[in-house]
Amino acid sequence: MDLKNFIETLSEMEIEGAEILESHFDEVTAYAVRNLVIHAQSVNVEIPAIALENDFAYTKPEKRAVEIRKMKNWIRIASMAEVPYLRVFTGDQKPGVDYETQVGWVTEAFQECAKLAE
């Protein structure tokens, strides 16, 4: 079932809204997300949030940088598509690295992304 059909099913079931998981989008553009939001509104369904699948606890800085770029892209998309919230994650604790080090990585990543979100 594609997202448009999912939204129509929600409407038929009189469900008022749903959070959409990022991996369910076939196209990750503001245009595609905004069109889905408009379609949802046309059938009285709200999309209040998109759930991201980010992980800022990767041990390799290059992987964390990719995750930061991905989240920043979603911040821009959500803003342009008028989706008010993104549900985000820290990432799972990785073996071989102490917890406090990973907390530092996660904190730095969120701080960088928050600058754009403000």
C-alpha positions as CSV (number, residue, x, y, z in Angstrom):
1,M,0.0,0.0,0.0
2,D,1.4,3.4,-0.9
3,L,1.2,6.4,1.3
4,K,-1.7,7.9,-0.6
5,N,-3.8,4.8,-0.1
6,F,-2.7,4.6,3.5
7,I,-4.0,8.1,4.0
8,E,-7.3,7.2,2.3
9,T,-7.6,4.1,4.5
10,L,-7.1,6.3,7.6
11,S,-9.9,8.6,6.4
12,E,-12.2,5.7,5.7
13,M,-11.6,4.4,9.2
14,E,-12.2,8.0,10.6
15,I,-8.6,8.2,12.0
16,E,-7.7,11.8,12.3
17,G,-4.0,11.6,11.8
18,A,-0.8,9.6,11.6
19,E,2.9,10.0,11.9
20,I,4.7,8.8,8.8
21,L,8.0,6.9,8.9
22,E,10.7,8.4,6.7
23,S,11.5,5.1,5.0
24,H,7.9,4.9,3.7
25,F,8.4,7.8,1.4
26,D,9.2,6.8,-2.2
27,E,10.5,10.3,-2.9
28,V,12.2,12.4,-0.3
29,T,11.5,15.9,-1.5
30,A,9.5,18.8,-0.1
31,Y,7.3,18.7,-3.2
32,A,6.4,15.0,-2.6
33,V,5.9,15.4,1.1
34,R,3.8,18.6,0.7
35,N,1.6,16.8,-1.9
36,L,1.0,14.1,0.6
37,V,0.1,16.6,3.3
38,I,-2.3,18.4,0.9
39,H,-3.9,15.0,0.0
40,A,-4.3,14.1,3.7
41,Q,-5.9,17.4,4.5
42,S,-8.3,16.9,1.6
43,V,-9.6,13.8,3.3
44,N,-9.5,15.2,6.8
45,V,-6.3,13.4,8.0
46,E,-3.5,15.3,9.6
47,I,0.2,14.4,9.3
48,P,1.6,16.0,12.4
49,A,5.0,14.3,12.3
50,I,7.6,12.4,10.3
51,A,9.6,9.8,12.2
52,L,13.2,9.7,11.3
53,E,15.5,6.7,11.6
54,N,18.7,8.6,12.4
55,D,21.6,7.3,14.4
56,F,24.1,9.8,15.9
57,A,26.0,7.2,17.9
58,Y,27.9,5.7,15.0
59,T,31.6,5.3,15.9
60,K,32.8,6.6,12.5
61,P,32.6,10.4,12.2
62,E,31.8,10.1,8.5
63,K,28.7,8.1,9.3
64,R,27.6,10.6,11.9
65,A,28.1,13.4,9.3
66,V,25.8,11.5,6.8
67,E,23.2,11.3,9.5
68,I,23.5,15.0,10.3
69,R,23.1,15.9,6.6
70,K,20.1,13.6,6.4
71,M,18.4,15.2,9.4
72,K,19.1,18.7,8.1
73,N,17.5,17.7,4.8
74,W,14.4,16.5,6.7
75,I,14.3,19.7,8.7
76,R,14.1,21.7,5.5
77,I,11.6,19.3,3.9
78,A,9.3,19.4,6.9
79,S,9.4,23.1,7.1
80,M,8.6,23.5,3.4
81,A,5.9,20.8,3.5
82,E,4.3,22.3,6.7
83,V,4.8,19.2,8.8
84,P,5.2,20.6,12.3
85,Y,7.3,17.9,14.0
86,L,10.1,15.4,13.3
87,R,10.5,12.5,15.7
88,V,14.2,11.9,16.1
89,F,16.4,9.4,17.8
90,T,19.8,9.3,19.4
91,G,21.0,6.0,18.0
92,D,21.8,2.8,19.8
93,Q,24.8,2.4,22.1
94,K,27.6,0.9,20.1
95,P,30.0,-1.8,21.5
96,G,33.6,-0.8,22.3
97,V,32.9,2.9,23.0
98,D,32.0,4.2,26.4
99,Y,28.5,5.7,27.0
100,E,29.7,9.2,27.8
101,T,31.7,9.5,24.5
102,Q,28.6,8.5,22.6
103,V,26.5,11.0,24.6
104,G,28.9,13.7,23.5
105,W,28.6,12.7,19.8
106,V,24.8,12.7,20.0
107,T,24.7,16.0,21.8
108,E,27.0,17.6,19.2
109,A,24.9,16.3,16.4
110,F,21.6,17.5,17.9
111,Q,23.1,20.9,18.6
112,E,24.2,21.3,15.0
113,C,20.8,20.2,13.6
114,A,19.0,22.5,16.1
115,K,20.7,25.5,14.7
116,L,18.9,24.9,11.4
117,A,15.6,24.0,13.0
118,E,15.5,27.2,14.9
